[in-house]
């Protein structure tokens, strides 16, 4: 692995994290409009209840959007320089699977490989931190070998 490939993986991770952003933004806008109060119309209890629910949903969607933006900021801040030990910004192979360390993410594709993100808050990271290629770690009763660290 080279730094150029690592930058490609980071770029694809960020694109993946942002992928749902436009749909979330659209949904937030719809819920914000639904939650708006219009004084000049007659309102039933059901109308008021639906507006309240839409407002609550809008707040939840906004919170989700804020969390996604925080993940994107973490991904942008990763130190992607070459490394021999597992740390934030490392890309690792673990039992044939590929991971980027430092940001939690479900699977995404970069180049011809599928990656997932491992958060530094994840219990697995506690086992991986500082490990090198060839090291074996035990986690949840299973031993795994680190194939590579870049």
N, CA, C and O atoms as a DFTB+ gen file, in Angstrom:
600 C
 N C O
     1  1       0.844      -1.178       0.000
     2  2       0.000       0.000       0.000
     3  2       0.890       1.242       0.000
     4  3       1.939       1.267       0.643
     5  1       0.466       2.246      -0.714
     6  2       1.203       3.506      -0.752
     7  2       0.330       4.616      -0.196
     8  3      -0.873       4.439      -0.006
     9  1       0.951       5.770       0.064
    10  2       0.183       6.910       0.564
    11  2      -0.879       7.342      -0.436
    12  3      -1.955       7.789      -0.039
    13  1      -0.589       7.212      -1.737
    14  2      -1.568       7.595      -2.755
    15  2      -2.805       6.712      -2.623
    16  3      -3.929       7.211      -2.678
    17  1      -2.613       5.428      -2.453
    18  2      -3.746       4.520      -2.279
    19  2      -4.474       4.857      -0.979
    20  3      -5.705       4.856      -0.951
    21  1      -3.749       5.142       0.082
    22  2      -4.380       5.496       1.350
    23  2      -5.239       6.745       1.194
    24  3      -6.340       6.816       1.740
    25  1      -4.745       7.719       0.462
    26  2      -5.539       8.929       0.222
    27  2      -6.795       8.598      -0.577
    28  3      -7.857       9.175      -0.344
    29  1      -6.668       7.664      -1.523
    30  2      -7.844       7.235      -2.291
    31  2      -8.874       6.580      -1.372
    32  3     -10.075       6.815      -1.504
    33  1      -8.395       5.763      -0.446
    34  2      -9.301       5.095       0.492
    35  2      -9.996       6.139       1.366
    36  3     -11.202       6.055       1.597
    37  1      -9.235       7.121       1.850
    38  2      -9.854       8.173       2.663
    39  2     -10.894       8.940       1.842
    40  3     -11.996       9.203       2.323
    41  1     -10.545       9.292       0.619
    42  2     -11.487      10.018      -0.249
    43  2     -12.774       9.209      -0.435
    44  3     -13.875       9.754      -0.358
    45  1     -12.622       7.903      -0.680
    46  2     -13.799       7.056      -0.886
    47  2     -14.601       6.877       0.407
    48  3     -15.827       6.778       0.365
    49  1     -13.919       6.837       1.547
    50  2     -14.612       6.781       2.840
    51  2     -15.451       8.040       3.032
    52  3     -16.620       7.962       3.409
    53  1     -14.855       9.192       2.774
    54  2     -15.580      10.457       2.938
    55  2     -16.775      10.508       1.995
    56  3     -17.866      10.920       2.389
    57  1     -16.570      10.090       0.753
    58  2     -17.684      10.062      -0.206
    59  2     -18.787       9.130       0.295
    60  3     -19.972       9.438       0.167
    61  1     -18.394       7.999       0.862
    62  2     -19.374       7.048       1.410
    63  2     -20.141       7.678       2.574
    64  3     -21.365       7.574       2.652
    65  1     -19.406       8.333       3.476
    66  2     -20.057       8.966       4.623
    67  2     -21.002      10.080       4.186
    68  3     -22.045      10.297       4.802
    69  1     -20.635      10.776       3.130
    70  2     -21.472      11.864       2.616
    71  2     -22.588      11.364       1.713
    72  3     -23.513      12.116       1.406
    73  1     -22.520      10.114       1.285
    74  2     -23.476       9.563       0.327
    75  2     -24.917       9.709       0.733
    76  3     -25.763      10.011      -0.109
    77  1     -25.221       9.506       1.982
    78  2     -26.595       9.629       2.435
    79  2     -26.965      11.039       2.836
    80  3     -28.104      11.306       3.219
    81  1     -25.989      11.955       2.747
    82  2     -26.221      13.308       3.236
    83  2     -27.317      14.042       2.476
    84  3     -28.151      14.707       3.090
    85  1     -27.330      13.931       1.150
    86  2     -28.332      14.686       0.398
    87  2     -29.738      14.165       0.687
    88  3     -30.688      14.944       0.775
    89  1     -29.868      12.851       0.834
    90  2     -31.178      12.289       1.171
    91  2     -31.604      12.734       2.566
    92  3     -32.771      13.052       2.794
    93  1     -30.652      12.754       3.496
    94  2     -30.961      13.203       4.850
    95  2     -31.341      14.674       4.849
    96  3     -32.298      15.071       5.515
    97  1     -30.592      15.492       4.099
    98  2     -30.914      16.916       4.011
    99  2     -32.313      17.134       3.460
   100  3     -33.056      17.978       3.964
   101  1     -32.680      16.377       2.425
   102  2     -34.023      16.492       1.851
   103  2     -35.084      16.124       2.885
   104  3     -36.095      16.813       3.017
   105  1     -34.849      15.036       3.615
   106  2     -35.817      14.592       4.622
   107  2     -35.928      15.607       5.757
   108  3     -37.022      15.857       6.263
   109  1     -34.805      16.189       6.154
   110  2     -34.828      17.212       7.200
   111  2     -35.666      18.398       6.742
   112  3     -36.456      18.940       7.515
   113  1     -35.497      18.797       5.493
   114  2     -36.274      19.914       4.953
   115  2     -37.759      19.623       4.941
   116  3     -38.564      20.487       5.289
   117  1     -38.131      18.420       4.545
   118  2     -39.548      18.035       4.521
   119  2     -40.123      18.072       5.929
   120  3     -41.218      18.593       6.141
   121  1     -39.387      17.520       6.896
   122  2     -39.888      17.499       8.267
   123  2     -39.943      18.905       8.859
   124  3     -40.835      19.201       9.654
   125  1     -39.008      19.774       8.485
   126  2     -39.028      21.150       8.978
   127  2     -40.268      21.872       8.468
   128  3     -40.919      22.600       9.218
   129  1     -40.594      21.675       7.202
   130  2     -41.797      22.294       6.631
   131  2     -43.041      21.743       7.312
   132  3     -43.961      22.495       7.635
   133  1     -43.072      20.435       7.531
   134  2     -44.236      19.811       8.169
   135  2     -44.409      20.292       9.605
   136  3     -45.525      20.331      10.124
   137  1     -43.305      20.656      10.241
   138  2     -43.358      21.074      11.638
   139  2     -43.700      22.551      11.800
   140  3     -43.975      22.997      12.913
   141  1     -43.689      23.315      10.714
   142  2     -43.969      24.750      10.804
   143  2     -45.422      24.996      11.195
   144  3     -46.333      24.305      10.737
   145  1     -45.613      25.972      12.035
   146  2     -46.947      26.345      12.491
   147  2     -47.464      27.472      11.614
   148  3     -46.773      28.469      11.402
   149  1     -48.671      27.315      11.110
   150  2     -49.310      28.363      10.322
   151  2     -50.491      28.879      11.135
   152  3     -51.441      28.144      11.406
   153  1     -50.420      30.155      11.523
   154  2     -51.436      30.738      12.403
   155  2     -52.798      30.928      11.746
   156  3     -53.814      30.923      12.441
   157  1     -52.845      31.093      10.443
   158  2     -54.096      31.466       9.805
   159  2     -54.977      30.287       9.418
   160  3     -56.015      30.485       8.787
   161  1     -54.599      29.084       9.774
   162  2     -55.450      27.955       9.409
   163  2     -56.045      27.316      10.658
   164  3     -55.442      27.311      11.732
   165  1     -57.217      26.791      10.485
   166  2     -57.860      26.085      11.594
   167  2     -57.122      24.776      11.817
   168  3     -56.812      24.056      10.867
   169  1     -56.845      24.474      13.070
   170  2     -56.067      23.278      13.378
   171  2     -56.841      22.365      14.303
   172  3     -57.457      22.809      15.272
   173  1     -56.800      21.091      13.989
   174  2     -57.406      20.099      14.869
   175  2     -56.321      19.548      15.784
   176  3     -55.135      19.813      15.594
   177  1     -56.738      18.795      16.756
   178  2     -55.783      18.150      17.661
   179  2     -54.851      17.241      16.864
   180  3     -53.658      17.167      17.158
   181  1     -55.385      16.553      15.862
   182  2     -54.555      15.681      15.023
   183  2     -53.495      16.480      14.273
   184  3     -52.348      16.045      14.170
   185  1     -53.868      17.644      13.751
   186  2     -52.903      18.487      13.035
   187  2     -51.767      18.907      13.955
   188  3     -50.594      18.851      13.585
   189  1     -52.134      19.326      15.152
   190  2     -51.126      19.773      16.114
   191  2     -50.226      18.609      16.503
   192  3     -49.010      18.769      16.599
   193  1     -50.810      17.447      16.725
   194  2     -50.041      16.255      17.082
   195  2     -49.073      15.874      15.965
   196  3     -47.921      15.525      16.223
   197  1     -49.547      15.943      14.730
   198  2     -48.678      15.610      13.596
   199  2     -47.543      16.618      13.456
   200  3     -46.417      16.241      13.132
   201  1     -47.829      17.895      13.697
   202  2     -46.768      18.904      13.640
   203  2     -45.724      18.649      14.724
   204  3     -44.524      18.770      14.481
   205  1     -46.190      18.294      15.922
   206  2     -45.261      17.997      17.012
   207  2     -44.380      16.800      16.660
   208  3     -43.170      16.822      16.886
   209  1     -44.994      15.762      16.106
   210  2     -44.230      14.570      15.715
   211  2     -43.236      14.911      14.617
   212  3     -42.102      14.432      14.636
   213  1     -43.649      15.733      13.662
   214  2     -42.743      16.135      12.584
   215  2     -41.578      16.937      13.146
   216  3     -40.442      16.791      12.693
   217  1     -41.857      17.781      14.128
   218  2     -40.787      18.551      14.759
   219  2     -39.798      17.653      15.474
   220  3     -38.588      17.863      15.387
   221  1     -40.311      16.638      16.189
   222  2     -39.435      15.681      16.870
   223  2     -38.584      14.918      15.864
   224  3     -37.386      14.727      16.071
   225  1     -39.208      14.486      14.776
   226  2     -38.480      13.755      13.741
   227  2     -37.426      14.643      13.094
   228  3     -36.325      14.184      12.789
   229  1     -37.756      15.898      12.885
   230  2     -36.797      16.856      12.323
   231  2     -35.572      16.957      13.226
   232  3     -34.441      16.954      12.740
   233  1     -35.789      17.045      14.530
   234  2     -34.676      17.141      15.476
   235  2     -33.808      15.886      15.432
   236  3     -32.582      15.981      15.476
   237  1     -34.431      14.716      15.345
   238  2     -33.667      13.466      15.262
   239  2     -32.846      13.403      13.981
   240  3     -31.686      12.993      13.998
   241  1     -33.452      13.808      12.879
   242  2     -32.723      13.792      11.607
   243  2     -31.567      14.783      11.631
   244  3     -30.498      14.502      11.089
   245  1     -31.771      15.925      12.246
   246  2     -30.703      16.915      12.348
   247  2     -29.559      16.365      13.192
   248  3     -28.389      16.578      12.875
   249  1     -29.899      15.657      14.267
   250  2     -28.874      15.044      15.117
   251  2     -28.067      14.015      14.320
   252  3     -26.843      13.965      14.432
   253  1     -28.747      13.199      13.519
   254  2     -28.064      12.218      12.676
   255  2     -27.136      12.918      11.691
   256  3     -26.002      12.481      11.490
   257  1     -27.603      13.988      11.081
   258  2     -26.789      14.750      10.134
   259  2     -25.552      15.318      10.831
   260  3     -24.457      15.292      10.269
   261  1     -25.721      15.827      12.042
   262  2     -24.590      16.362      12.805
   263  2     -23.570      15.267      13.107
   264  3     -22.364      15.507      13.047
   265  1     -24.051      14.063      13.433
   266  2     -23.144      12.943      13.701
   267  2     -22.371      12.564      12.441
   268  3     -21.174      12.288      12.508
   269  1     -23.047      12.549      11.293
   270  2     -22.368      12.241      10.026
   271  2     -21.292      13.277       9.735
   272  3     -20.195      12.929       9.299
   273  1     -21.597      14.538       9.972
   274  2     -20.616      15.597       9.737
   275  2     -19.408      15.436      10.662
   276  3     -18.277      15.708      10.259
   277  1     -19.642      14.995      11.898
   278  2     -18.537      14.750      12.829
   279  2     -17.659      13.606      12.328
   280  3     -16.435      13.677      12.437
   281  1     -18.268      12.549      11.780
   282  2     -17.490      11.439      11.217
   283  2     -16.668      11.904      10.022
   284  3     -15.509      11.515       9.874
   285  1     -17.256      12.726       9.177
   286  2     -16.533      13.253       8.013
   287  2     -15.343      14.089       8.479
   288  3     -14.252      13.981       7.919
   289  1     -15.545      14.913       9.491
   290  2     -14.448      15.726      10.024
   291  2     -13.334      14.836      10.570
   292  3     -12.156      15.127      10.363
   293  1     -13.694      13.752      11.268
   294  2     -12.681      12.809      11.769
   295  2     -11.918      12.173      10.613
   296  3     -10.696      12.036      10.669
   297  1     -12.639      11.785       9.570
   298  2     -11.993      11.153       8.415
   299  2     -11.025      12.124       7.749
   300  3      -9.924      11.734       7.361
   301  1     -11.424      13.372       7.615
   302  2     -10.545      14.375       6.988
   303  2      -9.302      14.631       7.825
   304  3      -8.249      14.961       7.281
   305  1      -9.410      14.482       9.146
   306  2      -8.294      14.771      10.045
   307  2      -7.330      13.598      10.232
   308  3      -6.293      13.764      10.874
   309  1      -7.639      12.427       9.694
   310  2      -6.767      11.265       9.883
   311  2      -5.385      11.506       9.291
   312  3      -5.251      12.077       8.209
   313  1      -4.362      11.062      10.013
   314  2      -2.983      11.099       9.522
   315  2      -2.785       9.877       8.639
   316  3      -2.674       8.754       9.132
   317  1      -2.741      10.103       7.335
   318  2      -2.677       8.993       6.386
   319  2      -1.247       8.647       5.962
   320  3      -1.057       7.931       4.978
   321  1      -0.242       9.142       6.685
   322  2       1.131       8.784       6.340
   323  2       1.365       7.302       6.615
   324  3       0.646       6.673       7.392
   325  1       2.380       6.767       5.964
   326  2       2.708       5.346       6.119
   327  2       3.020       5.038       7.581
   328  3       3.600       5.860       8.291
   329  1       2.634       3.863       8.010
   330  2       2.877       3.435       9.382
   331  2       3.092       1.928       9.403
   332  3       2.610       1.205       8.530
   333  1       3.815       1.471      10.399
   334  2       4.016       0.033      10.575
   335  2       3.183      -0.507      11.727
   336  3       3.092      -1.720      11.917
   337  1       2.575       0.389      12.496
   338  2       1.761      -0.036      13.634
   339  2       0.325       0.460      13.458
   340  3       0.072       1.473      12.807
   341  1      -0.589      -0.274      14.049
   342  2      -1.999       0.106      13.970
   343  2      -2.224       1.347      14.825
   344  3      -1.917       1.370      16.017
   345  1      -2.764       2.370      14.186
   346  2      -3.087       3.652      14.810
   347  2      -4.139       4.324      13.941
   348  3      -4.393       3.859      12.830
   349  1      -4.761       5.408      14.412
   350  2      -5.701       6.119      13.546
   351  2      -5.015       6.551      12.245
   352  3      -3.918       7.109      12.266
   353  1      -5.665       6.290      11.133
   354  2      -5.101       6.593       9.819
   355  2      -4.463       5.386       9.162
   356  3      -4.161       5.420       7.969
   357  1      -4.252       4.323       9.919
   358  2      -3.689       3.099       9.343
   359  2      -4.757       2.377       8.534
   360  3      -5.948       2.435       8.841
   361  1      -4.302       1.707       7.509
   362  2      -5.162       0.790       6.768
   363  2      -4.600      -0.590       7.046
   364  3      -3.403      -0.828       6.887
   365  1      -5.473      -1.497       7.461
   366  2      -4.998      -2.818       7.861
   367  2      -5.779      -3.918       7.155
   368  3      -6.922      -3.743       6.736
   369  1      -5.111      -5.051       7.046
   370  2      -5.763      -6.276       6.620
   371  2      -5.840      -7.175       7.829
   372  3      -4.849      -7.356       8.537
   373  1      -6.996      -7.736       8.071
   374  2      -7.201      -8.596       9.231
   375  2      -7.974      -9.817       8.773
   376  3      -9.160      -9.735       8.451
   377  1      -7.284     -10.958       8.748
   378  2      -7.892     -12.211       8.281
   379  2      -8.553     -12.055       6.913
   380  3      -9.641     -12.580       6.676
   381  1      -7.891     -11.334       6.025
   382  2      -8.377     -11.181       4.653
   383  2      -9.334     -10.029       4.428
   384  3      -9.640      -9.704       3.280
   385  1      -9.817      -9.401       5.493
   386  2     -10.701      -8.235       5.359
   387  2      -9.856      -6.967       5.472
   388  3      -8.749      -6.999       6.010
   389  1     -10.379      -5.857       4.966
   390  2      -9.637      -4.596       4.916
   391  2     -10.366      -3.532       5.730
   392  3     -11.589      -3.408       5.669
   393  1      -9.580      -2.762       6.498
   394  2     -10.155      -1.757       7.387
   395  2      -9.347      -0.472       7.345
   396  3      -8.136      -0.487       7.125
   397  1     -10.044       0.647       7.561
   398  2      -9.383       1.919       7.816
   399  2      -9.647       2.232       9.285
   400  3     -10.780       2.133       9.756
   401  1      -8.603       2.608       9.995
   402  2      -8.689       2.793      11.438
   403  2      -8.886       4.275      11.768
   404  3      -8.189       5.139      11.237
   405  1      -9.834       4.547      12.640
   406  2     -10.021       5.903      13.134
   407  2     -11.431       6.434      13.008
   408  3     -11.800       7.371      13.717
   409  1     -12.228       5.860      12.122
   410  2     -13.600       6.321      11.903
   411  2     -14.504       5.106      11.718
   412  3     -14.226       4.242      10.887
   413  1     -15.569       5.042      12.482
   414  2     -16.531       3.949      12.327
   415  2     -17.273       4.101      11.006
   416  3     -17.752       5.183      10.668
   417  1     -17.360       3.009      10.271
   418  2     -18.095       3.035       9.002
   419  2     -18.511       1.623       8.634
   420  3     -17.822       0.651       8.942
   421  1     -19.655       1.532       7.968
   422  2     -20.019       0.256       7.380
   423  2     -19.179       0.081       6.118
   424  3     -18.343       0.929       5.808
   425  1     -19.391      -0.992       5.404
   426  2     -18.545      -1.306       4.248
   427  2     -18.700      -0.292       3.123
   428  3     -19.790       0.216       2.859
   429  1     -17.572      -0.014       2.468
   430  2     -17.537       0.832       1.285
   431  2     -16.440       0.295       0.377
   432  3     -15.565      -0.447       0.824
   433  1     -16.488       0.667      -0.885
   434  2     -15.519       0.175      -1.856
   435  2     -14.545       1.276      -2.223
   436  3     -14.925       2.433      -2.405
   437  1     -13.277       0.893      -2.329
   438  2     -12.235       1.791      -2.819
   439  2     -11.339       0.954      -3.712
   440  3     -10.782      -0.056      -3.283
   441  1     -11.203       1.386      -4.963
   442  2     -10.481       0.554      -5.913
   443  2     -11.247      -0.742      -6.071
   444  3     -12.461      -0.736      -6.275
   445  1     -10.545      -1.839      -5.979
   446  2     -11.188      -3.148      -6.134
   447  2     -11.467      -3.814      -4.787
   448  3     -11.902      -4.965      -4.742
   449  1     -11.217      -3.094      -3.689
   450  2     -11.349      -3.692      -2.361
   451  2     -12.521      -3.105      -1.585
   452  3     -12.930      -1.965      -1.807
   453  1     -13.043      -3.903      -0.681
   454  2     -14.095      -3.455       0.223
   455  2     -13.469      -3.224       1.594
   456  3     -12.740      -4.073       2.109
   457  1     -13.761      -2.076       2.171
   458  2     -13.234      -1.682       3.476
   459  2     -14.391      -1.435       4.433
   460  3     -15.535      -1.246       4.019
   461  1     -14.066      -1.441       5.719
   462  2     -14.973      -0.961       6.761
   463  2     -14.126      -0.091       7.677
   464  3     -12.900      -0.201       7.688
   465  1     -14.772       0.762       8.436
   466  2     -14.043       1.629       9.350
   467  2     -14.103       1.104      10.769
   468  3     -15.132       0.592      11.210
   469  1     -12.989       1.235      11.485
   470  2     -12.919       0.846      12.896
   471  2     -12.691       2.109      13.711
   472  3     -11.699       2.810      13.513
   473  1     -13.597       2.397      14.617
   474  2     -13.475       3.555      15.492
   475  2     -12.427       3.294      16.566
   476  3     -12.226       2.155      16.988
   477  1     -11.763       4.358      17.003
   478  2     -10.820       4.205      18.112
   479  2     -11.557       3.925      19.420
   480  3     -10.937       3.537      20.410
   481  1     -12.868       4.118      19.427
   482  2     -13.679       3.809      20.608
   483  2     -14.141       2.357      20.637
   484  3     -14.689       1.900      21.640
   485  1     -13.923       1.631      19.545
   486  2     -14.364       0.238      19.457
   487  2     -13.455      -0.662      20.302
   488  3     -12.240      -0.465      20.317
   489  1     -14.025      -1.636      20.996
   490  2     -13.201      -2.563      21.777
   491  2     -12.129      -3.255      20.924
   492  3     -11.031      -3.521      21.412
   493  1     -12.439      -3.544      19.663
   494  2     -11.462      -4.177      18.783
   495  2     -10.218      -3.315      18.629
   496  3      -9.104      -3.838      18.595
   497  1     -10.393      -2.003      18.535
   498  2      -9.235      -1.123      18.389
   499  2      -8.303      -1.251      19.593
   500  3      -7.084      -1.188      19.439
   501  1      -8.860      -1.427      20.774
   502  2      -8.028      -1.605      21.963
   503  2      -7.087      -2.791      21.833
   504  3      -5.976      -2.764      22.362
   505  1      -7.520      -3.829      21.135
   506  2      -6.677      -5.010      20.898
   507  2      -5.678      -4.767      19.773
   508  3      -4.571      -5.304      19.790
   509  1      -6.074      -3.956      18.799
   510  2      -5.236      -3.732      17.618
   511  2      -4.182      -2.644      17.811
   512  3      -3.121      -2.695      17.187
   513  1      -4.459      -1.672      18.658
   514  2      -3.588      -0.506      18.790
   515  2      -2.136      -0.912      19.036
   516  3      -1.836      -1.666      19.961
   517  1      -1.244      -0.396      18.191
   518  2       0.183      -0.656      18.325
   519  2       0.656      -1.961      17.711
   520  3       1.860      -2.208      17.649
   521  1      -0.261      -2.800      17.258
   522  2       0.118      -4.087      16.659
   523  2       0.733      -3.869      15.281
   524  3       0.565      -2.812      14.671
   525  1       1.447      -4.884      14.803
   526  2       2.132      -4.820      13.504
   527  2       1.696      -5.987      12.628
   528  3       1.075      -6.939      13.101
   529  1       2.027      -5.897      11.360
   530  2       1.734      -6.981      10.418
   531  2       2.343      -8.276      10.942
   532  3       3.486      -8.295      11.398
   533  1       1.579      -9.348      10.874
   534  2       2.033     -10.648      11.353
   535  2       1.623     -10.939      12.784
   536  3       1.621     -12.096      13.205
   537  1       1.272      -9.894      13.547
   538  2       0.828     -10.103      14.924
   539  2      -0.528     -10.803      14.931
   540  3      -1.340     -10.638      14.020
   541  1      -0.748     -11.580      15.975
   542  2      -2.038     -12.231      16.170
   543  2      -2.695     -11.603      17.386
   544  3      -2.064     -11.432      18.429
   545  1      -3.959     -11.263      17.241
   546  2      -4.705     -10.688      18.358
   547  2      -5.866     -11.613      18.689
   548  3      -6.380     -12.323      17.825
   549  1      -6.267     -11.593      19.943
   550  2      -7.431     -12.367      20.371
   551  2      -8.544     -11.388      20.688
   552  3      -8.340     -10.397      21.390
   553  1      -9.734     -11.680      20.157
   554  2     -10.879     -10.814      20.398
   555  2     -12.144     -11.656      20.356
   556  3     -12.377     -12.396      19.399
   557  1     -12.952     -11.541      21.389
   558  2     -14.205     -12.303      21.486
   559  2     -13.994     -13.802      21.274
   560  3     -14.789     -14.455      20.599
   561  1     -12.929     -14.339      21.847
   562  2     -12.672     -15.768      21.762
   563  2     -12.168     -16.244      20.415
   564  3     -12.140     -17.448      20.159
   565  1     -11.770     -15.332      19.554
   566  2     -11.297     -15.674      18.209
   567  2      -9.929     -15.032      17.998
   568  3      -9.719     -13.873      18.356
   569  1      -9.005     -15.784      17.420
   570  2      -7.687     -15.240      17.089
   571  2      -7.674     -14.782      15.646
   572  3      -8.170     -15.477      14.760
   573  1      -7.103     -13.608      15.413
   574  2      -6.997     -13.042      14.070
   575  2      -5.574     -12.582      13.834
   576  3      -4.905     -12.094      14.745
   577  1      -5.120     -12.741      12.602
   578  2      -3.777     -12.317      12.231
   579  2      -3.856     -11.052      11.394
   580  3      -4.670     -10.947      10.476
   581  1      -3.003     -10.098      11.721
   582  2      -2.934      -8.856      10.951
   583  2      -2.110      -9.139       9.709
   584  3      -0.920      -9.441       9.798
   585  1      -2.754      -9.039       8.544
   586  2      -2.102      -9.343       7.271
   587  2      -1.124      -8.250       6.862
   588  3      -0.017      -8.539       6.407
   589  1      -1.531      -7.007       7.025
   590  2      -0.672      -5.875       6.665
   591  2      -1.118      -4.640       7.433
   592  3      -2.257      -4.548       7.891
   593  1      -0.198      -3.698       7.562
   594  2      -0.495      -2.383       8.130
   595  2       0.145      -1.367       7.204
   596  3       1.328      -1.474       6.881
   597  1      -0.626      -0.389       6.778
   598  2      -0.087       0.659       5.898
   599  2      -0.486       2.016       6.438
   600  3      -0.138       3.041       5.850
